[in-house]
């Protein structure tokens, strides 16, 4: 059985917070997911390789091309807060 | 002549013959958008001024006698999860409500290079997660055929815009049916190419091994025109394939050709035959369509895809796992919503994400995080990837002896708003026709086969990887036969 503690742990990893009521819903939902997923357990996958990517000619590394960069201004245009050309967040070192 | 009633290829012909100017085409569509949007809500943002400027540029090119490219002067709708330089891209989420991309997706570069004109950004389920366009932060899109029902989703805005003549062609994205199902619900053509045929660079990832950009048109020829313009290898997308899909050119010589159905080998999965639609009229329509193939010389055979019954579970695990990983990038720091209140860096992340994402998105992130978490990764995620191999092999066997697979797109009619939860079993079955195609990375096209209770119903023609030509020919042949 899925416990409330497990759900809170998953929320912490996912960096999301939920109300007490939402946590209860997820606890129930996760149990449903497990029941649902359990049906694929009956498939015999012995000696079957996993498919991470459908096509075999992909996932190549590319050469770096110098002009494929954004300007500092472009990089910062969507941040809420920046200073001296950097993203501004919280002071983490006293 | 009402310009917006024309197909894209007809507009292009008239532009080339100087019967119409690009300016006239764009103005007519902007007028149509203004008239229709209050009822339909297919667009999140419009690109009015730039579109008119672009139209002038095309007209000047024509005046100078310069060569025009394949999308010359045509207005295109773009699903709002595809980034457009200096044009707001929201993914229909509060998270990206004010996001102005500093670059164009490769498909946008391609459209511009081919003289196409981006007229606006279309509505979708938040981050493309949904099948009704109801989860959009900017409100739902209505189905132009009947505004009392959903347009389908997640590319509901693009499908509705094409159906309402607000644009002749549009781009969407298809992770588990998000192009084909709304095409079916709105009565237009939706084409989902083979995984790797269209670049995903600049397409906001939902589930990166399943996502593929797809195209919309009001006929097969237009959906193909749109595909020809955007496909191709892209070094900036590591999952882009170097295999070349030839341009499939449809012109006067072959446009009316019914011969395409002659001798093609059609497979009908018996798992779908057993499943059936609970709506008898939909099932009848499908059987009539199969008959049309048969009457025109196609050879019909029943096949078995034994792992099809595990496709939904497999899809669900892989999709949510990839969602949880792909949406980890939204941290409130570099772009996207940042919470006002936080005391620590963890709170900054957590509060920004909690406020920025809607319910469905959070649900999927949670489920995916769970599937990937220690102790479950092996029995959930890894297991699903192995079953994925078996599903892929089922299709490989089917396509060794057959050209195309015919099926429904959706076993149900476009449903009313807020009615999703009414019949969970039917909803669950609803995805079973579209989802396996993404799991196996195949190409597939949805095209109208008629109406039931006044609502459109689509036929799905599926082909092997990189066999776009076969599904396009079959779709053209079918379209000619029913027109």
Interface residues (C-beta under 8 A of the other chain):
Chain A: X7 X9 X10 X11 X13 X14 X15 X16 X17 X18 X26 X29 X30 X33 X36 X37 X39 X40 X41 X43 X45 X48 X49 X50 X51 X52 X53 X54 X55 X57 X58 X59 X60 X61 X62 X68 X70 X74 X75 X77 X78 X79 X80 X81 X87 X89 X90 X92
Chain B: X98 X99 X100 X102 X103 X195 X196 X209 X235 X236 X238 X239 X240 X241 X242 X243 X307 X310 X313 X314 X316 X317 X324 X328 X331 X332 X333 X334 X335 X336 X338 X342 X344 X345 X346 X348 X349 X350 X351 X353 X354 X357 X362 X363 X365 X366 X367 X369 X370 X371 X373 X379 X380 X382 X383 X384 X385 X386 X387 X388 X389 X390 X392 X440 X441 X465
